[in-house]
Structures are given as C-alpha cells and as structure tokens.
Amino acid sequence: MSARTSSVDEPGIGGQVEQGTADLQPRGVRFTILGPLSVTGGGGHGPVSLGPPKQRMLLAVLLCRPNGLVPVELMMDALWDGGPPKTARKNVHVYISALRKLLEDVGAGGRLVRRGSGYLLLVGDGELDALRFRSLARAGREASGHGALASAARLLKEALKLWSGPSLPELRNSRTISAEAERLGTRFLQVYEEWAEVELRLGNAREVAETIDDLMELHPQRERLRAAHMNALFQLGRQTEAFAVYEDYRQFLAAEFGLGPSPVLEAQYRSMLA
C-alpha cells in the first residue's frame, strides 16, 4: 500500500478532503463504522477499549470523514450538539491526545494529524469498512455496466456483508453523527437495490425474496425496493403476492402523500397482468 492516502469522493462530515502522508503500511488495524464503532488492533488483538462516550464520538466523527479535514468547531458541534461548554476546545484536545495514544497502541501511530484549524485521520483503503464498502460497490457497479452480471452480484453482495447492523447505533444521540449514519444507511439501501436488480437479471429471485421483507418494512417509501420485491415474487411464480406488493404500495402513497406509483412501476405492474 502506498504511503499516500486516496481521496474520498463520497465525503461525509464537512471539510475539505486533503492528501496526507503517514506510515500506512498494513498493520492489521481495522476500523468499523458499518455497525457499532470498533477498532481492532494488529497482531491478533481483539477490539480495543475506545474510552469515554465523547472520545468515541470524536473518533466516529473522524472516521466518517476518513482522510478529510474536520475543523475543531465541527468537532465541538458534534460532541455537544451546538451547545459546547467553555472548556470544549480544551476537552477536544484532551480527547485527541488520548486517541493518538490509542492509535499508537494498535500500530497506527502518526495517523491523527493536525492541519490548520482541524484534524484528519489517515486511513488506508483496507482499514476502514466504509472505504472497503465504497470500493466494492463501485467495482460492482462498473461490472454491471459492462454486462459482467455474475461478477457484479458477487462484488455488491460482498459490500453488503460488511454491514453488521445500523451504523453507529450507540452514538446516535449526536445529531451530527446521526446524520452521518443516515447517509451511510442510504448508501446501504442503494447498493442493496443494485444487488437485487442484478440478481433478478440473472434469474436469482429466491435470495432477493428472502432478504427484502425487513428492508421494505423499514423503508416503505422506496420504490426500487417495491419493484425488486414484485419482480422476485413474479419470477418465483407467486403472482398474487407480487400484485399485493403493488397494491400495498399504491395505497401507502395515496394515504401518506396523495400520490400514485411512478409510470415506471405502473408499467411493470401492467406488464405482469398481461
């Protein structure tokens, strides 16, 4: 791995992406934000203790913006939701010092760098699950665009498997972190929808039908999920259930928004009736 970090083209928390240099040779350290926050050290060490809640929040803020500058003002806003105490800036620097020690202990010393009015955490592409997710999703999308559907399905599924649950659930009391977690969750849904559509093009409806129900219940407004569910059921010969998915969605839109399904979904439904 090069010592030069790669830029992030899907930035999270505000701040300009900056290139940095540090010793980014693989050390086995792993950062996780696609689920509860965790840091796993190299050398076979398990997850390490991340300290008090505010320190964990600060680490999450930095990991939501890997290799990107996070201003101290934004850190204070994230940690105290716009109402920082007079000692907030001093407290942030205390947490920064503790995080530097933590990173040093797991073989990632020199990664938390000061830049002007903020800090950035230098992370290699293989060290943060969110970066790995992004890379796999992009590769899957490119494979799909080139007609390599089997490869696309495999890559997209590998990306989805990186998730262990909702992003950063234990830190959602911070509005800033909650917004970042929602952004990541939206990306998960988009990649799941892409995966489902590729699998359906391959004729692999069963796994789609078996995995989509919970997501539809949580996100009833997402039309691509409804369309994928309809297609999966129809491919499996469960036409009545497929039609019921459409009717349920039509009623949901009418009740919640006074709208109807899009022309695309309506055309899909009519083609199934033919």
C-alpha positions in Angstrom: 0.0 0.0 0.0 1.3 3.4 -0.9 2.1 5.9 1.9 -0.1 8.4 0.1 -3.8 8.3 1.0 -6.5 8.1 -1.5 -9.1 10.8 -1.7 -12.7 10.2 -0.8 -15.2 11.0 -3.5 -18.3 10.5 -1.3 -17.4 12.8 1.6 -19.3 12.8 4.9 -18.9 15.4 7.6 -18.0 18.8 6.2 -14.4 19.7 5.5 -12.1 19.6 2.5 -10.5 16.3 1.6 -6.8 16.6 2.0 -4.0 14.3 1.0 -1.6 13.3 3.7 1.4 11.2 4.3 1.9 8.8 7.1 3.1 5.3 7.6 0.1 3.5 6.1 1.8 0.1 5.6 -0.6 -2.7 6.6 -0.5 -3.3 10.3 -3.7 -5.3 10.7 -5.6 -2.4 12.3 -9.3 -2.3 11.4 -11.8 0.5 11.9 -15.6 -0.3 11.9 -18.5 2.2 11.5 -20.9 0.0 9.5 -22.4 -1.2 12.7 -21.2 -0.3 16.2 -17.9 1.7 16.4 -14.9 -0.6 16.9 -11.1 -0.6 16.4 -9.3 -3.9 16.2 -5.6 -3.9 16.6 -3.0 -5.8 14.6 -1.2 -8.9 15.8 -4.3 -10.8 16.6 -5.6 -8.4 19.2 -9.3 -8.1 19.6 -11.4 -4.9 19.7 -9.8 -2.3 22.0 -11.4 -0.1 24.6 -12.2 3.3 23.0 -12.6 5.3 26.1 -15.5 7.6 27.3 -18.5 8.5 25.2 -17.3 11.9 24.0 -13.9 10.3 22.9 -15.8 7.6 21.0 -17.9 10.3 19.3 -14.8 12.2 18.3 -13.3 9.1 16.7 -16.6 8.4 14.9 -16.6 11.9 13.5 -13.1 11.5 12.2 -13.9 8.0 10.7 -17.0 9.4 9.0 -14.6 11.7 7.2 -11.6 9.5 6.5 -8.6 11.3 5.2 -10.6 14.6 5.3 -10.1 17.7 7.4 -12.5 18.0 10.2 -12.5 21.5 11.8 -12.3 21.7 15.6 -15.5 23.8 15.5 -17.4 21.0 13.8 -16.0 18.5 16.4 -17.3 20.6 19.2 -20.7 20.9 17.5 -20.8 17.1 17.1 -19.9 16.4 20.7 -22.1 19.0 22.3 -24.9 19.4 19.7 -24.3 23.2 19.2 -24.1 23.9 23.0 -20.4 23.4 23.9 -19.2 24.4 27.3 -16.4 26.9 27.8 -13.9 24.1 28.2 -15.0 22.4 24.9 -11.9 23.3 22.9 -9.6 22.1 25.7 -11.6 18.9 26.1 -11.4 18.2 22.3 -7.6 18.4 22.5 -7.6 16.1 25.5 -9.6 13.5 23.5 -7.3 14.0 20.5 -4.3 13.2 22.7 -6.0 10.1 24.1 -7.0 8.9 20.6 -3.4 9.4 19.4 -2.2 7.1 22.2 -4.9 4.6 21.4 -3.9 4.6 17.7 -0.2 4.2 18.6 -1.1 1.2 20.8 -2.8 -0.6 17.8 0.0 0.1 15.4 -1.5 3.2 13.7 0.7 5.9 15.3 1.1 9.1 13.3 -2.3 8.9 11.7 -4.2 11.7 13.6 -2.7 14.8 12.0 -3.3 18.5 12.8 -4.0 20.7 9.7 -4.7 24.4 10.4 -7.9 24.7 12.3 -8.7 21.0 12.4 -7.6 17.4 12.3 -7.7 14.5 9.8 -7.4 10.8 10.4 -5.3 9.0 7.8 -6.8 5.6 6.9 -5.8 3.1 4.3 -8.5 1.8 2.0 -8.4 -1.7 3.5 -8.5 -0.5 7.1 -12.0 1.1 7.3 -15.1 -0.9 6.4 -16.8 2.2 4.9 -14.0 2.7 2.4 -14.0 -1.0 1.6 -17.8 -0.9 1.1 -17.4 2.1 -1.3 -14.7 0.4 -3.3 -16.7 -2.9 -3.7 -19.9 -1.1 -4.6 -18.1 1.0 -7.2 -16.5 -2.2 -8.7 -19.8 -3.9 -8.7 -21.5 -1.0 -10.4 -18.8 -0.9 -13.1 -19.0 -4.7 -13.6 -22.8 -4.4 -14.1 -22.3 -1.6 -16.6 -20.0 -3.8 -18.6 -22.5 -6.7 -18.6 -20.5 -8.8 -16.2 -23.6 -9.6 -14.1 -22.2 -12.5 -12.1 -19.2 -10.5 -11.0 -21.4 -7.5 -10.2 -23.6 -9.6 -8.0 -20.6 -11.1 -6.1 -19.0 -7.7 -5.6 -22.2 -6.0 -4.4 -23.0 -8.8 -2.1 -19.5 -8.7 -0.6 -20.1 -5.0 0.0 -23.4 -5.6 1.8 -21.8 -8.3 4.0 -19.5 -5.6 5.6 -22.5 -4.3 7.5 -23.2 -5.8 10.9 -26.3 -3.6 11.6 -27.3 0.1 11.6 -24.3 2.4 11.5 -23.1 3.7 14.9 -26.3 3.0 16.8 -24.8 3.7 20.2 -23.8 7.3 19.1 -27.0 8.5 17.5 -27.6 10.9 20.4 -25.2 13.3 18.5 -27.2 15.0 15.7 -24.0 15.2 13.6 -23.2 11.5 13.9 -26.9 10.6 13.4 -26.9 12.4 10.1 -23.7 10.7 9.0 -25.2 7.3 10.0 -28.3 8.0 8.0 -26.2 8.9 5.0 -24.3 5.6 5.2 -27.6 3.8 5.7 -28.9 5.3 2.5 -25.9 4.1 0.6 -26.5 0.6 2.0 -30.1 0.7 0.6 -28.9 1.9 -2.8 -26.3 -0.9 -3.0 -28.9 -3.5 -1.9 -31.2 -2.3 -4.6 -28.5 -2.5 -7.2 -27.6 -6.0 -6.0 -31.2 -7.1 -6.1 -31.7 -5.8 -9.6 -28.6 -7.6 -10.8 -29.7 -10.9 -9.2 -33.1 -10.6 -10.8 -31.5 -10.1 -14.2 -29.6 -13.3 -13.6 -32.8 -15.0 -12.6 -31.8 -15.5 -9.0 -35.1 -14.4 -7.4 -35.2 -16.6 -4.3 -32.4 -14.8 -2.3 -33.9 -11.4 -3.1 -37.4 -12.5 -1.9 -35.9 -14.0 1.3 -33.9 -10.8 2.2 -36.1 -7.9 1.2 -39.0 -8.0 3.6 -37.3 -6.4 6.6 -35.9 -3.6 4.5 -39.3 -2.9 2.9 -40.9 -2.7 6.3 -38.3 -0.2 7.5 -38.4 1.9 4.3 -41.9 1.5 2.8 -41.4 4.6 0.6 -38.6 3.2 -1.5 -40.0 2.3 -4.9 -36.9 0.4 -6.1 -37.4 -2.0 -3.2 -41.0 -2.5 -4.1 -40.2 -3.1 -7.7 -37.5 -5.6 -6.8 -39.9 -7.4 -4.5 -42.6 -7.5 -7.1 -40.1 -8.9 -9.7 -38.7 -11.5 -7.3 -42.2 -12.8 -6.4 -43.3 -12.8 -10.0 -40.2 -14.8 -11.1 -41.0 -17.3 -8.4 -44.5 -17.8 -9.7 -46.1 -16.0 -6.8 -48.1 -13.6 -8.9 -50.8 -12.9 -6.4 -48.3 -11.8 -3.8 -46.5 -9.7 -6.4 -49.7 -7.9 -7.2 -50.4 -7.4 -3.5 -47.0 -5.7 -3.1 -48.0 -3.2 -5.8 -51.4 -2.6 -4.3 -50.0 -2.1 -0.8 -47.5 0.5 -2.2 -50.3 2.3 -4.1 -52.4 2.6 -1.0 -49.4 3.7 1.1 -48.5 6.5 -1.4 -52.2 7.7 -1.6 -52.6 7.8 2.2 -49.2 9.4 3.0 -48.6 11.7 0.1 -51.7 11.8 -2.1 -49.7 10.4 -4.9 -49.6 7.2 -7.0 -46.8 4.9 -8.2 -44.4 6.2 -10.8 -45.1 5.5 -14.5 -42.2 3.0 -14.5 -43.6 0.9 -11.7 -47.2 1.1 -13.1 -45.9 -0.1 -16.4 -44.1 -3.0 -14.6 -47.3 -3.9 -12.9 -49.4 -3.8 -16.1 -46.8 -6.0 -17.9 -47.3 -8.6 -15.2 -51.0 -8.5 -15.6 -50.7 -9.1 -19.4 
